[in-house]
Amino acid sequence: PGWAPAGHIDVGGGTGAATWAVAATWPGDRAVTVLDWSDPALALGREIAAAHPALGDARWQRARIGADLALPATDLVTVSYVLNEITPADRTALVDTAAASARAVVIVEAGTPAGYARVIEARDRLIAAGFRVAAPCPHSAACPIAPGEDWCHFSARVSRSSLHRQVKGGSLPYEDEKFSYVAATRLPVTPVPTRVIRRPQIRKGQVLLDLCEPDERLSRRTVTKRHGDLYKAARDASWGDGWPPADH
Ligand SMILES: C[S@@+](CC[C@H](N)C(=O)[O-])C[C@H]1O[C@@H](n2cnc3c(N)ncnc32)[C@H](O)[C@@H]1O
């Protein structure tokens, strides 16, 4: 709480989706650098961001992710949907380089078993480098999800324009993008008490919440009408939220 990055490097940033997300999360000015090896992606990203009040001065720079990638000291490094495109050795090197240069690192991958596995591997490396997990986990100990049995992921509804629908051959005006992520930092963290790790199931008079607990456990809690305000909050809870809400 109260922290905002003064500098941001988006590695494998492409057209800059993560820079837009960071600008929306932490309004205000900061030094932004987008690194990617694709000139066309950088050129398009620069063009799209030109009108954004906080991204007009961003640097769009050609760089190849590899063992020789050097990053200057910065507050925040994002690596979004990139780990799946690079070799295991480059993945390791990139996470270690990010950990060495940034005070906070956010890694996002597709919400698939393989994406989750890459996130967990990165999470382990960040913790080994002295980072603490700010989200989604309520702790920085081992993930309680048994590999191969399940995977931690969340879902974001993204609206589709008619052009999106045309290009993707879809008919719905939205898509539910599944993603896995970890946000870790060297700064003090206050993780959520527990995290809702599935879509809550609303039944008559009760809500079933699947939670990741702070003691390296998964649980299912049933919140009923008898819980009063908490029941109302449970009906409003979404997959990915912290539980209980901060005001309960
Ligand atoms: C799926 S896109 C993700 C782009 C952006 N981060 C986002 O979330 O929308 C993967 C990006 O990684 C870049 N990339 C893949 N391998 C790379 C490498 N070895 N060095 C630099 N960039 C790389 C690609 O050019 C592409 O822009």
The ligand as an SDF file (V2000), in Angstrom:
LIG
                    3D

 27 29  0  0  0  0  0  0  0  0999 V2000
    3.0980  -13.2020  -26.6020 C   0  0  0  0  0  0  0  0  0  0  0  0
    4.0510  -11.7730  -26.8130 S   0  0  0  0  0  0  0  0  0  0  0  0
    3.6930  -10.8620  -25.3330 C   0  0  0  0  0  0  0  0  0  0  0  0
    3.8410   -9.3980  -25.5160 C   0  0  0  0  0  0  0  0  0  0  0  0
    3.4610   -8.5530  -24.3100 C   0  0  0  0  0  0  0  0  0  0  0  0
    4.3600   -8.7730  -23.1960 N   0  0  0  0  0  0  0  0  0  0  0  0
    2.0380   -8.8170  -23.9130 C   0  0  0  0  0  0  0  0  0  0  0  0
    1.7950   -9.2860  -22.7710 O   0  0  0  0  0  0  0  0  0  0  0  0
    1.1250   -8.5710  -24.7060 O   0  0  0  0  0  0  0  0  0  0  0  0
    5.7320  -12.3070  -26.5660 C   0  0  0  0  0  0  0  0  0  0  0  0
    6.7430  -11.2260  -26.8690 C   0  0  0  0  0  0  0  0  0  0  0  0
    8.0400  -11.7010  -26.5260 O   0  0  0  0  0  0  0  0  0  0  0  0
    8.9480  -11.2850  -27.5220 C   0  0  0  0  0  0  0  0  0  0  0  0
   10.0970  -12.1950  -27.5050 N   0  0  0  0  0  0  0  0  0  0  0  0
   10.0760  -13.5470  -27.6290 C   0  0  0  0  0  0  0  0  0  0  0  0
   11.3200  -14.0410  -27.5220 N   0  0  0  0  0  0  0  0  0  0  0  0
   12.1470  -12.9860  -27.3310 C   0  0  0  0  0  0  0  0  0  0  0  0
   13.5540  -12.8420  -27.1500 C   0  0  0  0  0  0  0  0  0  0  0  0
   14.3650  -13.9090  -27.1260 N   0  0  0  0  0  0  0  0  0  0  0  0
   14.0590  -11.6080  -26.9730 N   0  0  0  0  0  0  0  0  0  0  0  0
   13.2490  -10.5350  -26.9600 C   0  0  0  0  0  0  0  0  0  0  0  0
   11.9120  -10.6030  -27.1260 N   0  0  0  0  0  0  0  0  0  0  0  0
   11.3700  -11.8060  -27.3140 C   0  0  0  0  0  0  0  0  0  0  0  0
    8.1450  -11.3570  -28.8080 C   0  0  0  0  0  0  0  0  0  0  0  0
    8.7110  -10.5450  -29.8340 O   0  0  0  0  0  0  0  0  0  0  0  0
    6.7830  -10.8520  -28.3440 C   0  0  0  0  0  0  0  0  0  0  0  0
    6.6520   -9.4590  -28.4740 O   0  0  0  0  0  0  0  0  0  0  0  0
  1  2  1  0
  2  3  1  0
  2 10  1  0
  3  4  1  0
  4  5  1  0
  5  6  1  0
  5  7  1  0
  7  8  2  0
  7  9  1  0
 10 11  1  0
 11 12  1  0
 11 26  1  0
 12 13  1  0
 13 14  1  0
 13 24  1  0
 14 15  1  0
 14 23  1  0
 15 16  2  0
 16 17  1  0
 17 18  1  0
 17 23  2  0
 18 19  1  0
 18 20  2  0
 20 21  1  0
 21 22  2  0
 22 23  1  0
 24 25  1  0
 24 26  1  0
 26 27  1  0
M  CHG  2   2   1   9  -1
M  END
$$$$
